[in-house]
């Protein structure tokens, strides 16, 4: 498992980890799913990317808040290829709606992990039941429109 020390790169509001070329090669190339561990403690899943000719892994605001790290911080990075399947936790209200609608379920299963995650998160984060219900209805409508 590749391990290296680097300063977190601040690009505007974004923060990323620059990955050395030899580490990218060891991981098997660009756009590889990875598990990143910072300073032997905080871990998260992501995907490598190329921006401005550099290999990067993003560190979202959510992960920055949870880890306590930010742009300019020096961190030890342990990075490994993530071959585990990515599964989205579907909110109960959406699961019920999908179970009642085979066409929507088929369209849901065709979505990428990231698309499923964003739709599920919007529903799960709704505080009011009526908001959650509207978001479920909108998601089901989108699934029908996209199929």
N, CA, C and O atoms as a DFTB+ gen file, in Angstrom:
588 C
 N C O
     1  1       0.834      -1.176       0.000
     2  2       0.000       0.000       0.000
     3  2       0.881       1.242       0.000
     4  3       1.712       1.429       0.889
     5  1       0.692       2.080      -0.997
     6  2       1.507       3.293      -1.075
     7  2       1.247       4.239       0.099
     8  3       0.113       4.425       0.540
     9  1       2.328       4.821       0.582
    10  2       2.268       5.780       1.689
    11  2       3.209       6.931       1.330
    12  3       4.329       6.708       0.871
    13  1       2.743       8.159       1.542
    14  2       3.582       9.324       1.270
    15  2       3.113      10.491       2.135
    16  3       2.000      10.479       2.662
    17  1       3.965      11.489       2.273
    18  2       3.638      12.695       3.029
    19  2       3.519      13.848       2.048
    20  3       4.339      13.988       1.140
    21  1       2.492      14.676       2.232
    22  2       2.258      15.799       1.327
    23  2       1.523      16.916       2.048
    24  3       0.975      16.717       3.132
    25  1       1.517      18.088       1.435
    26  2       0.700      19.200       1.907
    27  2      -0.610      19.174       1.128
    28  3      -0.604      19.007      -0.092
    29  1      -1.728      19.338       1.826
    30  2      -3.026      19.379       1.158
    31  2      -3.097      20.636       0.293
    32  3      -2.808      21.740       0.753
    33  1      -3.484      20.447      -0.954
    34  2      -3.510      21.518      -1.942
    35  2      -4.832      22.272      -1.867
    36  3      -5.898      21.667      -1.978
    37  1      -4.772      23.580      -1.681
    38  2      -5.963      24.432      -1.662
    39  2      -6.114      25.054      -3.041
    40  3      -5.204      25.733      -3.516
    41  1      -7.260      24.830      -3.692
    42  2      -7.562      25.425      -4.998
    43  2      -8.906      26.130      -4.869
    44  3      -9.948      25.497      -5.040
    45  1      -8.903      27.408      -4.576
    46  2     -10.156      28.121      -4.328
    47  2     -10.810      27.552      -3.083
    48  3     -10.203      27.520      -2.013
    49  1     -12.057      27.102      -3.226
    50  2     -12.768      26.482      -2.106
    51  2     -12.506      24.984      -2.006
    52  3     -12.990      24.328      -1.084
    53  1     -11.749      24.447      -2.942
    54  2     -11.511      23.009      -2.995
    55  2     -10.164      22.649      -2.380
    56  3      -9.214      23.432      -2.411
    57  1     -10.110      21.450      -1.825
    58  2      -8.861      20.925      -1.261
    59  2      -8.645      19.536      -1.840
    60  3      -9.586      18.752      -1.959
    61  1      -7.410      19.238      -2.198
    62  2      -7.100      17.932      -2.751
    63  2      -5.741      17.437      -2.302
    64  3      -4.927      18.182      -1.756
    65  1      -5.525      16.167      -2.547
    66  2      -4.259      15.507      -2.256
    67  2      -3.598      15.220      -3.597
    68  3      -4.158      14.499      -4.422
    69  1      -2.413      15.779      -3.820
    70  2      -1.670      15.489      -5.044
    71  2      -1.021      14.126      -4.868
    72  3      -0.312      13.884      -3.891
    73  1      -1.271      13.236      -5.825
    74  2      -0.763      11.869      -5.752
    75  2       0.432      11.739      -6.699
    76  3       0.310      12.036      -7.888
    77  1       1.573      11.303      -6.193
    78  2       2.744      11.123      -7.061
    79  2       2.451      10.134      -8.199
    80  3       1.702       9.174      -8.022
    81  1       3.053      10.386      -9.363
    82  2       2.822       9.545     -10.542
    83  2       3.100       8.072     -10.268
    84  3       2.363       7.205     -10.738
    85  1       4.165       7.779      -9.506
    86  2       4.502       6.373      -9.241
    87  2       3.421       5.696      -8.392
    88  3       3.207       4.490      -8.509
    89  1       2.746       6.460      -7.547
    90  2       1.655       5.900      -6.743
    91  2       0.452       5.606      -7.637
    92  3      -0.197       4.570      -7.489
    93  1       0.155       6.518      -8.564
    94  2      -0.947       6.296      -9.508
    95  2      -0.679       5.032     -10.317
    96  3      -1.587       4.227     -10.523
    97  1       0.545       4.851     -10.772
    98  2       0.905       3.647     -11.529
    99  2       0.728       2.401     -10.674
   100  3       0.232       1.382     -11.156
   101  1       1.131       2.475      -9.405
   102  2       0.991       1.329      -8.504
   103  2      -0.477       0.985      -8.257
   104  3      -0.822      -0.180      -8.058
   105  1      -1.337       2.001      -8.271
   106  2      -2.775       1.780      -8.063
   107  2      -3.458       1.222      -9.309
   108  3      -4.576       0.714      -9.229
   109  1      -2.798       1.314     -10.446
   110  2      -3.362       0.746     -11.662
   111  2      -3.867       1.770     -12.654
   112  3      -4.599       1.407     -13.575
   113  1      -3.510       3.028     -12.508
   114  2      -3.888       4.029     -13.496
   115  2      -4.761       5.124     -12.936
   116  3      -4.961       5.238     -11.727
   117  1      -5.280       5.932     -13.854
   118  2      -6.086       7.095     -13.486
   119  2      -7.546       6.703     -13.275
   120  3      -8.001       5.672     -13.770
   121  1      -8.268       7.536     -12.535
   122  2      -9.700       7.338     -12.241
   123  2      -9.951       6.006     -11.536
   124  3     -10.865       5.263     -11.893
   125  1      -9.136       5.721     -10.543
   126  2      -9.214       4.472      -9.792
   127  2      -9.937       4.722      -8.471
   128  3      -9.640       5.702      -7.788
   129  1     -10.882       3.854      -8.095
   130  2     -11.490       4.006      -6.768
   131  2     -10.465       3.667      -5.693
   132  3      -9.737       2.680      -5.802
   133  1     -10.416       4.502      -4.650
   134  2      -9.411       4.328      -3.600
   135  2     -10.011       4.540      -2.217
   136  3     -11.071       5.146      -2.056
   137  1      -9.293       4.020      -1.223
   138  2      -9.539       4.358       0.176
   139  2      -8.326       5.163       0.614
   140  3      -7.188       4.716       0.473
   141  1      -8.576       6.347       1.144
   142  2      -7.520       7.247       1.597
   143  2      -7.560       7.294       3.118
   144  3      -8.625       7.484       3.707
   145  1      -6.405       7.123       3.756
   146  2      -6.297       7.264       5.211
   147  2      -5.299       8.375       5.495
   148  3      -4.174       8.360       4.995
   149  1      -5.726       9.341       6.306
   150  2      -4.892      10.492       6.642
   151  2      -4.336      10.349       8.047
   152  3      -5.081      10.126       9.001
   153  1      -3.017      10.481       8.168
   154  2      -2.315      10.408       9.456
   155  2      -2.703       9.178      10.273
   156  3      -2.760       9.236      11.501
   157  1      -2.966       8.073       9.594
   158  2      -3.262       6.812      10.276
   159  2      -4.596       6.772      10.985
   160  3      -4.864       5.838      11.740
   161  1      -5.449       7.777      10.758
   162  2      -6.715       7.826      11.479
   163  2      -7.928       7.922      10.581
   164  3      -8.649       6.940      10.408
   165  1      -8.162       9.081      10.010
   166  2      -9.386       9.320       9.246
   167  2      -9.294       8.676       7.867
   168  3      -8.326       8.899       7.141
   169  1     -10.311       7.866       7.499
   170  2     -10.348       7.200       6.192
   171  2     -11.626       7.561       5.456
   172  3     -12.672       7.789       6.063
   173  1     -11.518       7.606       4.136
   174  2     -12.702       7.837       3.302
   175  2     -12.471       7.240       1.920
   176  3     -11.338       6.986       1.509
   177  1     -13.575       7.025       1.220
   178  2     -13.528       6.466      -0.129
   179  2     -13.655       7.597      -1.138
   180  3     -14.371       8.573      -0.914
   181  1     -12.946       7.449      -2.254
   182  2     -13.012       8.446      -3.311
   183  2     -12.490       7.815      -4.591
   184  3     -12.375       6.593      -4.693
   185  1     -12.179       8.646      -5.551
   186  2     -11.654       8.196      -6.831
   187  2     -10.557       9.169      -7.241
   188  3     -10.688      10.376      -7.040
   189  1      -9.481       8.650      -7.812
   190  2      -8.423       9.532      -8.293
   191  2      -8.919      10.273      -9.531
   192  3      -9.791       9.787     -10.252
   193  1      -8.355      11.449      -9.768
   194  2      -8.734      12.267     -10.918
   195  2      -7.500      13.018     -11.397
   196  3      -6.493      13.099     -10.694
   197  1      -7.594      13.565     -12.599
   198  2      -6.521      14.395     -13.136
   199  2      -7.084      15.801     -13.331
   200  3      -8.092      15.993     -14.011
   201  1      -6.416      16.777     -12.723
   202  2      -6.806      18.186     -12.877
   203  2      -5.542      19.007     -13.076
   204  3      -4.603      18.932     -12.284
   205  1      -5.535      19.782     -14.135
   206  2      -4.368      20.625     -14.392
   207  2      -3.087      19.839     -14.558
   208  3      -2.006      20.323     -14.222
   209  1      -3.202      18.623     -15.077
   210  2      -2.031      17.786     -15.290
   211  2      -1.525      17.078     -14.046
   212  3      -0.510      16.384     -14.098
   213  1      -2.227      17.246     -12.919
   214  2      -1.824      16.592     -11.668
   215  2      -2.831      15.517     -11.297
   216  3      -4.030      15.660     -11.536
   217  1      -2.330      14.444     -10.714
   218  2      -3.191      13.390     -10.179
   219  2      -3.630      13.807      -8.780
   220  3      -2.801      14.139      -7.932
   221  1      -4.931      13.788      -8.548
   222  2      -5.482      14.262      -7.279
   223  2      -6.542      13.323      -6.739
   224  3      -7.145      12.541      -7.473
   225  1      -6.751      13.424      -5.431
   226  2      -7.936      12.885      -4.773
   227  2      -8.510      14.051      -3.990
   228  3      -7.803      14.692      -3.212
   229  1      -9.790      14.326      -4.194
   230  2     -10.424      15.438      -3.500
   231  2     -10.628      15.153      -2.016
   232  3     -10.741      14.003      -1.592
   233  1     -10.672      16.233      -1.241
   234  2     -10.999      16.163       0.183
   235  2     -12.160      17.135       0.377
   236  3     -11.954      18.335       0.558
   237  1     -13.385      16.603       0.337
   238  2     -14.590      17.436       0.377
   239  2     -14.711      18.190       1.692
   240  3     -14.044      17.865       2.674
   241  1     -15.566      19.196       1.697
   242  2     -15.785      19.971       2.927
   243  2     -16.296      19.071       4.041
   244  3     -15.965      19.277       5.209
   245  1     -17.099      18.079       3.689
   246  2     -17.598      17.111       4.676
   247  2     -16.431      16.345       5.312
   248  3     -16.376      16.182       6.530
   249  1     -15.511      15.884       4.479
   250  2     -14.353      15.144       4.997
   251  2     -13.378      16.066       5.735
   252  3     -12.742      15.649       6.703
   253  1     -13.261      17.311       5.281
   254  2     -12.398      18.260       5.996
   255  2     -12.935      18.504       7.400
   256  3     -12.174      18.526       8.368
   257  1     -14.249      18.688       7.507
   258  2     -14.850      18.926       8.826
   259  2     -14.682      17.711       9.734
   260  3     -14.363      17.849      10.914
   261  1     -14.898      16.521       9.174
   262  2     -14.817      15.294       9.983
   263  2     -13.382      14.967      10.396
   264  3     -13.150      14.439      11.483
   265  1     -12.424      15.281       9.530
   266  2     -11.028      14.926       9.813
   267  2     -10.263      16.024      10.545
   268  3      -9.271      15.754      11.223
   269  1     -10.728      17.258      10.405
   270  2     -10.018      18.382      11.002
   271  2      -8.866      18.900      10.153
   272  3      -8.112      19.761      10.606
   273  1      -8.714      18.397       8.934
   274  2      -7.637      18.828       8.046
   275  2      -8.155      19.837       7.034
   276  3      -9.332      19.824       6.675
   277  1      -7.267      20.709       6.578
   278  2      -7.621      21.704       5.576
   279  2      -6.449      22.003       4.672
   280  3      -5.355      21.467       4.848
   281  1      -6.692      22.870       3.697
   282  2      -5.660      23.249       2.744
   283  2      -4.402      23.735       3.442
   284  3      -4.471      24.521       4.386
   285  1      -3.243      23.262       2.972
   286  2      -1.962      23.650       3.535
   287  2      -1.457      22.734       4.630
   288  3      -0.269      22.763       4.952
   289  1      -2.331      21.916       5.216
   290  2      -1.898      20.988       6.268
   291  2      -0.999      19.903       5.678
   292  3      -1.229      19.437       4.562
   293  1       0.004      19.513       6.418
   294  2       0.876      18.406       6.028
   295  2       0.302      17.126       6.613
   296  3       0.043      17.040       7.813
   297  1       0.105      16.125       5.749
   298  2      -0.490      14.858       6.189
   299  2       0.296      13.680       5.640
   300  3       0.929      13.765       4.587
   301  1       0.240      12.578       6.379
   302  2       0.744      11.310       5.863
   303  2      -0.451      10.611       5.233
   304  3      -1.496      10.451       5.864
   305  1      -0.286      10.199       3.987
   306  2      -1.375       9.598       3.223
   307  2      -1.072       8.126       2.985
   308  3      -0.006       7.772       2.483
   309  1      -2.012       7.284       3.348
   310  2      -1.987       5.872       2.976
   311  2      -3.123       5.719       1.983
   312  3      -4.267       6.054       2.292
   313  1      -2.822       5.218       0.793
   314  2      -3.843       5.117      -0.241
   315  2      -3.823       3.711      -0.810
   316  3      -2.761       3.169      -1.114
   317  1      -4.995       3.127      -0.954
   318  2      -5.088       1.778      -1.519
   319  2      -6.270       1.694      -2.462
   320  3      -7.269       2.396      -2.307
   321  1      -6.131       0.830      -3.430
   322  2      -7.202       0.604      -4.396
   323  2      -8.416       0.053      -3.654
   324  3      -8.281      -0.775      -2.753
   325  1      -9.596       0.518      -4.042
   326  2     -10.845       0.113      -3.402
   327  2     -11.671      -0.690      -4.399
   328  3     -12.354      -0.128      -5.255
   329  1     -11.600      -1.998      -4.276
   330  2     -12.352      -2.857      -5.182
   331  2     -13.662      -3.345      -4.583
   332  3     -14.373      -4.133      -5.206
   333  1     -13.988      -2.884      -3.378
   334  2     -15.256      -3.274      -2.748
   335  2     -16.408      -2.610      -3.500
   336  3     -16.284      -1.470      -3.948
   337  1     -17.519      -3.316      -3.637
   338  2     -18.665      -2.704      -4.318
   339  2     -19.170      -1.495      -3.536
   340  3     -19.175      -1.494      -2.305
   341  1     -19.587      -0.483      -4.256
   342  2     -20.146       0.716      -3.635
   343  2     -21.658       0.563      -3.614
   344  3     -22.302       0.419      -4.654
   345  1     -22.200       0.597      -2.426
   346  2     -23.635       0.397      -2.250
   347  2     -24.212       1.613      -1.543
   348  3     -23.690       2.054      -0.520
   349  1     -25.284       2.145      -2.091
   350  2     -25.945       3.305      -1.516
   351  2     -26.981       2.845      -0.505
   352  3     -27.752       1.922      -0.768
   353  1     -26.996       3.495       0.658
   354  2     -28.030       3.233       1.655
   355  2     -29.273       4.009       1.223
   356  3     -29.299       5.239       1.268
   357  1     -30.298       3.275       0.806
   358  2     -31.518       3.886       0.282
   359  2     -32.451       4.222       1.443
   360  3     -32.775       3.345       2.244
   361  1     -32.892       5.488       1.548
   362  2     -33.837       5.848       2.609
   363  2     -35.115       5.009       2.505
   364  3     -35.548       4.655       1.408
   365  1     -35.702       4.703       3.644
   366  2     -36.869       3.823       3.679
   367  2     -37.990       4.310       2.769
   368  3     -38.598       3.507       2.063
   369  1     -38.272       5.602       2.774
   370  2     -39.374       6.125       1.956
   371  2     -39.112       5.906       0.466
   372  3     -40.041       5.621      -0.289
   373  1     -37.873       6.035       0.044
   374  2     -37.535       5.777      -1.354
   375  2     -37.578       4.286      -1.643
   376  3     -38.030       3.879      -2.713
   377  1     -37.118       3.469      -0.714
   378  2     -37.153       2.013      -0.901
   379  2     -38.585       1.528      -1.097
   380  3     -38.841       0.668      -1.940
   381  1     -39.517       2.075      -0.322
   382  2     -40.932       1.696      -0.447
   383  2     -41.452       2.098      -1.823
   384  3     -42.135       1.313      -2.481
   385  1     -41.134       3.316      -2.261
   386  2     -41.595       3.788      -3.569
   387  2     -40.997       2.955      -4.701
   388  3     -41.688       2.636      -5.668
   389  1     -39.725       2.604      -4.585
   390  2     -39.094       1.780      -5.620
   391  2     -39.690       0.377      -5.655
   392  3     -39.891      -0.189      -6.729
   393  1     -39.970      -0.182      -4.483
   394  2     -40.547      -1.532      -4.420
   395  2     -41.911      -1.581      -5.098
   396  3     -42.306      -2.621      -5.624
   397  1     -42.626      -0.468      -5.088
   398  2     -43.964      -0.418      -5.689
   399  2     -43.924      -0.071      -7.174
   400  3     -44.971      -0.030      -7.820
   401  1     -42.742       0.178      -7.723
   402  2     -42.641       0.666      -9.099
   403  2     -41.466      -0.006      -9.814
   404  3     -40.344       0.499      -9.773
   405  1     -41.722      -1.149     -10.473
   406  2     -40.638      -1.885     -11.134
   407  2     -39.882      -1.068     -12.191
   408  3     -38.671      -1.232     -12.345
   409  1     -40.580      -0.197     -12.914
   410  2     -39.903       0.611     -13.939
   411  2     -38.925       1.592     -13.290
   412  3     -37.811       1.780     -13.780
   413  1     -39.341       2.207     -12.200
   414  2     -38.448       3.131     -11.488
   415  2     -37.265       2.369     -10.892
   416  3     -36.137       2.862     -10.896
   417  1     -37.527       1.171     -10.383
   418  2     -36.450       0.350      -9.822
   419  2     -35.416       0.011     -10.894
   420  3     -34.212       0.082     -10.652
   421  1     -35.899      -0.356     -12.081
   422  2     -34.979      -0.681     -13.178
   423  2     -34.137       0.539     -13.555
   424  3     -32.939       0.414     -13.807
   425  1     -34.760       1.711     -13.593
   426  2     -34.026       2.939     -13.914
   427  2     -33.023       3.272     -12.810
   428  3     -31.911       3.711     -13.099
   429  1     -33.409       3.065     -11.544
   430  2     -32.515       3.312     -10.401
   431  2     -31.268       2.441     -10.512
   432  3     -30.153       2.913     -10.288
   433  1     -31.456       1.185     -10.853
   434  2     -30.333       0.250     -10.924
   435  2     -29.357       0.594     -12.048
   436  3     -28.200       0.174     -12.014
   437  1     -29.813       1.351     -13.037
   438  2     -28.933       1.768     -14.133
   439  2     -28.104       3.003     -13.778
   440  3     -27.131       3.316     -14.464
   441  1     -28.488       3.705     -12.704
   442  2     -27.755       4.902     -12.304
   443  2     -26.388       4.531     -11.739
   444  3     -26.201       3.447     -11.188
   445  1     -25.452       5.440     -11.885
   446  2     -24.135       5.229     -11.282
   447  2     -24.248       5.353      -9.768
   448  3     -25.234       5.869      -9.242
   449  1     -23.234       4.877      -9.091
   450  2     -23.184       4.999      -7.636
   451  2     -23.350       6.461      -7.213
   452  3     -24.120       6.764      -6.302
   453  1     -22.631       7.355      -7.872
   454  2     -22.675       8.773      -7.502
   455  2     -24.063       9.367      -7.703
   456  3     -24.529      10.155      -6.879
   457  1     -24.725       8.994      -8.792
   458  2     -26.079       9.498      -9.033
   459  2     -27.044       8.985      -7.967
   460  3     -27.850       9.750      -7.437
   461  1     -26.963       7.694      -7.654
   462  2     -27.814       7.134      -6.602
   463  2     -27.544       7.822      -5.267
   464  3     -28.473       8.163      -4.535
   465  1     -26.268       8.021      -4.962
   466  2     -25.881       8.618      -3.680
   467  2     -26.472      10.018      -3.526
   468  3     -26.998      10.354      -2.465
   469  1     -26.390      10.834      -4.575
   470  2     -26.904      12.205      -4.496
   471  2     -28.417      12.226      -4.338
   472  3     -28.944      13.007      -3.546
   473  1     -29.115      11.386      -5.074
   474  2     -30.575      11.338      -4.941
   475  2     -30.974      10.862      -3.549
   476  3     -31.865      11.439      -2.926
   477  1     -30.321       9.817      -3.063
   478  2     -30.639       9.277      -1.735
   479  2     -30.313      10.291      -0.644
   480  3     -31.062      10.429       0.324
   481  1     -29.207      10.994      -0.797
   482  2     -28.815      11.971       0.224
   483  2     -29.833      13.103       0.318
   484  3     -30.171      13.540       1.418
   485  1     -30.323      13.582      -0.824
   486  2     -31.318      14.649      -0.813
   487  2     -32.571      14.259      -0.057
   488  3     -33.178      15.083       0.627
   489  1     -32.954      13.002      -0.183
   490  2     -34.139      12.505       0.525
   491  2     -33.824      12.311       2.001
   492  3     -34.599      12.731       2.860
   493  1     -32.712      11.688       2.299
   494  2     -32.356      11.389       3.691
   495  2     -32.151      12.655       4.520
   496  3     -32.430      12.659       5.719
   497  1     -31.672      13.721       3.899
   498  2     -31.392      14.952       4.637
   499  2     -32.621      15.818       4.871
   500  3     -32.558      16.795       5.618
   501  1     -33.744      15.470       4.236
   502  2     -34.970      16.254       4.437
   503  2     -35.441      16.092       5.877
   504  3     -35.601      14.974       6.368
   505  1     -35.659      17.213       6.542
   506  2     -36.069      17.165       7.944
   507  2     -37.572      16.943       8.085
   508  3     -38.017      16.211       8.969
   509  1     -38.345      17.571       7.219
   510  2     -39.805      17.460       7.301
   511  2     -40.299      16.312       6.427
   512  3     -39.780      16.077       5.336
   513  1     -41.296      15.614       6.918
   514  2     -41.853      14.474       6.185
   515  2     -42.397      14.902       4.822
   516  3     -42.209      14.190       3.837
   517  1     -43.070      16.056       4.750
   518  2     -43.624      16.492       3.465
   519  2     -42.511      16.814       2.462
   520  3     -42.672      16.578       1.264
   521  1     -41.403      17.343       2.937
   522  2     -40.255      17.594       2.058
   523  2     -39.690      16.275       1.546
   524  3     -39.396      16.136       0.358
   525  1     -39.541      15.321       2.438
   526  2     -39.032      13.998       2.055
   527  2     -39.956      13.368       1.014
   528  3     -39.494      12.808       0.020
   529  1     -41.264      13.463       1.252
   530  2     -42.248      12.884       0.333
   531  2     -42.161      13.544      -1.046
   532  3     -42.204      12.857      -2.066
   533  1     -42.038      14.870      -1.078
   534  2     -41.908      15.576      -2.366
   535  2     -40.640      15.135      -3.096
   536  3     -40.648      14.955      -4.314
   537  1     -39.568      14.966      -2.353
   538  2     -38.305      14.558      -2.982
   539  2     -38.372      13.128      -3.508
   540  3     -37.795      12.827      -4.553
   541  1     -39.064      12.252      -2.801
   542  2     -39.262      10.886      -3.297
   543  2     -40.064      10.941      -4.590
   544  3     -39.692      10.308      -5.578
   545  1     -41.168      11.698      -4.589
   546  2     -42.004      11.815      -5.793
   547  2     -41.199      12.369      -6.968
   548  3     -41.316      11.881      -8.092
   549  1     -40.387      13.384      -6.705
   550  2     -39.566      13.982      -7.759
   551  2     -38.550      12.972      -8.289
   552  3     -38.319      12.900      -9.496
   553  1     -37.947      12.199      -7.399
   554  2     -36.969      11.187      -7.810
   555  2     -37.625      10.124      -8.681
   556  3     -37.076       9.737      -9.713
   557  1     -38.789       9.655      -8.271
   558  2     -39.503       8.641      -9.062
   559  2     -39.850       9.208     -10.436
   560  3     -39.708       8.514     -11.443
   561  1     -40.305      10.462     -10.489
   562  2     -40.620      11.101     -11.776
   563  2     -39.381      11.204     -12.654
   564  3     -39.441      10.942     -13.855
   565  1     -38.250      11.589     -12.050
   566  2     -36.992      11.673     -12.804
   567  2     -36.597      10.308     -13.362
   568  3     -36.150      10.199     -14.504
   569  1     -36.764       9.283     -12.554
   570  2     -36.402       7.934     -12.997
   571  2     -37.246       7.512     -14.191
   572  3     -36.738       6.887     -15.122
   573  1     -38.533       7.850     -14.170
   574  2     -39.402       7.520     -15.309
   575  2     -39.005       8.327     -16.544
   576  3     -39.022       7.804     -17.657
   577  1     -38.652       9.586     -16.356
   578  2     -38.269      10.439     -17.483
   579  2     -36.962       9.971     -18.118
   580  3     -36.775      10.096     -19.328
   581  1     -36.065       9.436     -17.304
   582  2     -34.752       9.009     -17.796
   583  2     -34.749       7.608     -18.391
   584  3     -33.791       7.218     -19.059
   585  1     -35.821       6.847     -18.153
   586  2     -35.809       5.448     -18.632
   587  2     -36.347       5.308     -20.033
   588  3     -36.399       4.200     -20.567
